[in-house]
Amino acid sequence: MDLSIIIVNYHSAFYTLRAIASVLAQEIDSEGGGRGTVEVLVIDNGSPPEDQARLDSLPESVRLILNDTNRGFAAAVNQGLREAQGNFLCLLNPDTHLFPDALQRLMEHLRLHPDVAACGPRAWLDEERTFLLPVIRAPSPGSMILESLARLNYRLARTVCASWHRRDLTLWCASVPMTVETLSGACLMTRRTILDQVGEFDPAYPLYYEDADWCRRARHHGYRLAYVPSAKIVHYHNQSAQTASAQSRQWMMQSRNNYLRKQFGRCRAALCGALCAAPGALARFWHPASPRYLYHDLGSLQEPPRFGATHSVGERQVLFEISRHWNFALKIAAFRTTPELCIPAPVWKRLEPGRYYTRLVDLATLREEMIWSWQKV
């Protein structure tokens, strides 16, 4: 078997079926020549009966493993890894869709670069390829503390986030593979021989941070991690987690604490937790300064907003970024040849209600031209 695809389903059968359809439409080359073989394993992690019933329509070639309870994402991934027969292994979120040749491009890169432990694709938020998702940063006490401090003041945020912004731009605009510090488990491909050295995912992570932990271990073994922009996917992002949002937030905090203690020690983990909580505690007495003098408040919106510059509407390279916070530490990006943007209806529908910020950046000068604030209701 050339390639095994492992998908963990939890209350997301609708997306799982679509993801598998895009997998089965892929073609890969065998290492020995000719068309490669692909197997798909779905591990259902104790989904409700109605969601499991939807999986009855899985193609016969797909192997389904049913768990009585939710064992946690990492533990379910390990089940799939133990059953998989492929020389290459690809972890795939159910809320993804593969564009043509995505798997082939990832496999090619691993074959050509034995020093690469794993690689991941360019990820879009929507099938129309309007918005690029950020390539995630390797979590560390330093980065977590800086991101927390960036919530206190806009000018401070500009300084703290400047290097992150440059890095995001470099990766978004990349046309060739690049070495990165970590990869997202939404779509991560590795080799069986690498897994034998690095080990399985740590089951102590119920959800989130299991990919960061594995990638860090791979780097400690002397391997690189690669971002392959020619491999393209859609990641609808966090759709299964939204079905149990309160539980997901609890799992995130549990996994974050596990990661910090395991990778950096209890003392640094405790210090990081205290400093990251500081802005929230300060907010009880002092409200962090958002850039109200800079942005235009569009109010509460029930329909997708349209953004545009008030001047110089001619063709030029610009970037629109959308974030849940005015510091834009984490954002999605749309590159445009004119300073105009309307959020597509499918993207608008999937956005959770809440406050958002949109920033227009001129790519020639990297100058912020305008910031909008709006509330989706």
PEJO-V196754 format. One record per helix or strand of 2 or more residues. SS is the DSSP state (H for helix, E for strand). FROM is the first residue (numbers start at 1). LEN is the number of residues. Records with the same first field share a line. If there is no record, write none. Layout:
# PEJO-V196754
SS=FROM-LEN + FROM-LEN
This chain:
# PEJO-V196754
E=3-7 + 38-8 + 63-5 + 88-5 + 96-3 + 116-9 + 178-3 + 187-5 + 224-12 + 295-7 + 306-3 + 318-6 + 332-5 + 340-3 + 354-9 + 367-10
H=13-12 + 49-9 + 73-11 + 102-11 + 141-9 + 154-19 + 192-7 + 210-11 + 241-24 + 266-17 + 345-6
